[in-house]
């Protein structure tokens, strides 16, 4: 007969945090949160879970030491339930720390930093994430389907952060954005060293730099489509698009497509035209503040 362990002891035995194991057990349909306690569900009992009354610590759930967390059929109400994992587990896949992994998920716009812990965004929910809360401390955190490690946007961002070359698959992809970038080469050098494609973009980039606002140029949107923004501000998860070439029919078509994508995914977007670029000191601070980004 297999030795039984408390959830905390089983987590320690498996070299993971108690929070992570509770999340896995919940995802498998073995337990359910009920007030301030965990309730053992039928699937959990079938897997070997049982209540134990300790004279000092009270009532808690114990599990077989060799408990299997294969969840494909554990939850009778959802046979297709996928195992949910924390940023710690995802990070191990890419040889990154949990903090580094959460920073990347935040940069993608999938989570936001809370006073303590992390909260999910609408984009994170669309990517398959689920909001959780530590039952002892109340600190929020997010769990993800195990298949998130195959997400194209996530893999691309990690590859860029680690300084790795883009995959051959990514290099072979074509889009209106990539064709546009090929046609208009980035030759103008900004104050912070970026190379941009127009004087208007140079003025915007220089303004952001002088305002001490961290920003990226031509950041790929965290979606499956091959779409790039003009500027991205990680603080606030804000995208900036400068619309030029208003007399070009192909450009106007591309503009309409991108506007629809921003709307579809609910991304925060600041749109600038030539008249705005001539008056950035008045225009950008006001627009940024609407999205929680303070300048000057």
N, C-alpha and C positions, 0 to 999 in steps of 0.2 A: 504493500500500500504506500502510495506517494505521501511524502511529508507535506503538511499544510503550513502555509505562511500567511501572515497578515499582508495587506496590500503594500504597506511601506517596506516590510521585510522582503517581499517578492521583488519590489522595484530595486532595492539595494542589491539583491542577488543577481539581478539582470543588468546592473550598472547603468540604470536610468533613474530619472527623478520620479518621486511619487506622483507629482502632477502629471507627468507624461504617461505613467501607467494607468492612472485613473481615467485619463482621456482615452486611452486605448480600450480599456474595459467598457467605457461608455459607448465608444464607437462600435464595439462588437455586440452591443445590446445585452451585456452581462449585468450592468448596473444602471441605475437612474437616480438623478438628484431629486431628493424629496425634502424640502426645507433645508435644514442644516446637516442632514444625514444622507448617506447613500443607501438606496434600496436595492436589494438583490432581486434580479428578475429571473423568470423561468429559464431563460437561456443560460444565465450565469449558474443556476443550480445544476443544470444539465452538464455544464462544463466542470463541475466539482466545487463550486463556491458554496459556502455555508456560514451561517452566523455563529459567532463564538462570544460567550459572555465571560469577560475577564473580571475577576473580583476587584481589580484596581482601576482598569481602563474602560470598563463598561463593554457594551455590545459593539462588535465590529465584524467585518467579513474576512474570512480566510479562504485561501486558494491552494490547489495542489501545486507543489513545487515545479512540476512539469506542465503547468497550465499552457494550453495552446491558444494563441490569439488569432488563429485563422478565422476570419469573420464572414467567409463567403456564405455560410449557412447558419451562422450563429443567431442572427436576428430573424425570426420567422415573419416579421412584418416588412422586411426589406432584404430580400435574398441577394440583391445586387450591391449591398452596402460595401463601400470601399474603406479600407483601413485609413484612419486619419492619424497624421503624425505632426509633431511639433517642429519648430524651426531648428531645434537641436538635431533632430534626426535628419532633416533635409541638409543641414550644414555638413554633417558627417559624410553625406554622399559626395559633396563637392570639396571636402577637406577644408571647411570653413567653420569658424566658431558660431555659436548661436547669436551672439551680438552682431557679428558681421552679416549673418544671414538675415536677421531682422532689418538691418540697415538697407540691405539690397531689396528686400520686400517692400520697405518703406519708399525707397527711391523709385520703385516701379509704380507706386501709388496704390498698393494693395492693403497697406496698413498705415495707421497713424500712431505716433508716440503719444501715449496718455501720460498723466501725472506719474503713474507707475504702470508699467506694462504696455500692451499694445492693443489697439482697437481696429477692427476690420473696416474697410471702406467698401463702397458699392462695387468698385472694380475688383477688390479682393473676393467679395462674395461671388461675383461672376466667374472668377478663376477657380472657385470651388472651396474657398476657405470658410471656416465656421468660427464664430466668436465663442469663447469659453471664459470661465472665471475660476480662479483658484478658490476652492471651497473654504479654505482656512483664512486666507488673507484678503480675498475679494479682488485680487489683482487680475486684470483682464489679460488674456492671451489668445492667440489664434492657432487653430490646427488646420492642416491641409490634407487633401487626398494624396496618397503616396505617389500617384501618377504625376503630381505637380513637378517632379524632378525632370519630366520630359517636356514641360512647357517651353515652347520656343522662345518666348519673350524672356523668361527667367534664365534659360541657358545662355542666350545671347548676352544678357546683362552681366552674368557671372563671368563669361568668357572675356568681356571687355574689361571688367574690374580686375581680373587676374592677368590682363595683358596678353591674352592668347589671340591668335589670328582667327578671323571669322571662318566658319566651316565652308567647305566647297559648295555645299548646298545653298548657303546664304549668299555666297559670291555669285552664284548662277541665277539668282532670282532677279527678275526685272519688274519695274513698276513705273508709274508716271513720275514718282518722286525721284527714282534713281536716274531716269532719263533726263529729268530736269537738272539734276546735279551734274550729269555728264556734259550737258549743253552749256551750263554756266559755271565755269570753273571757279573755285574759291581762291582768289588771288590777293584779296585785301587783308592786310594784317592789322588786328585790333590791338588795343593797349595791353590786354592780358595774353596775347599770343595766339588767339584764335585766327583762323583764316576764313573770311566770309566772302559772299558773292556780290554784294552791292554796298554802296556807300551808306544807304539807309540801315542795312544790317550792321555795318560797322559802328554807326552812331548809337544804335540800340545796345549793342554789345559793350561799347565803351561806357555808356550811361550806367548799365548794370554793374560793371566793374567798379566804377567810381563811387557808386552807391553801396559798395561792399556786399552785393547780393550774389551769392553763389549761383552759377548758371551753367548750363550745357548748351552747345550749339549743335543743331541738327541731331537731336536725340530721337531714336526710334521710339514710337509709341508702344506701350506694353500690351500689344494686341497681336493677333496672328497675321493681320494684313501688314504689308511692307509700306508703312507710312512714317514719315519723319516730320517733326515739328521744326520751326526755325530756332526757338529757344525754349529751354525747360528750366524751371526753378524748383529744385527739390523741396525747399521750404515752402509749404503751401500746396505743393503738387500742381503748379501753374504752368500752362503752356502759352507761348507767345507766337503769334503768326503775323508777319508783315506781308501785306498784300500789295504787290507791285504789278507791273505789266498788265494793267487793266484793259489794254487795247488788244490783247492776245486772246483769241477765242479758246485755244487749247488750255491756256493758263486759267481762264475763267471757269472752264469745265473742271479742271483739277481743283480749283479753289472751292467750288460747290461740293465736290466729292469729299474733300477734307472737312469742310464745315459740317457735313452730315455725319461723318465719322466721330468728330468731337461731340456732337449732340447725342449720337447713338450710345456712346460709352459714358456719357456724363462727365467728361473731362472739363476741368476749369480752363477756360480759354480767354486770352486777351488778344483782340484783333487790332492791328495798327495799320493805318494808311499813311500816305505821304504827309498829309496835313498834321497828323499826330507826331510824326518823326520830327517835324520842325518845331514842336513844342513839348518835348519829352518831359521837361521839368514840371510841367503842370499836369500832363496827361498820365504818365506812368505811376507816380505815387498814388494817385486817386484810384486807378484801376487795380493796382497791386493790393492796396489796403482792403478792397472789397473781398479779396481772397485771403486775407489774414497775413499778408506780407508787408512789413513796415520798411520804409526807406527814409533816409535822412532824419 
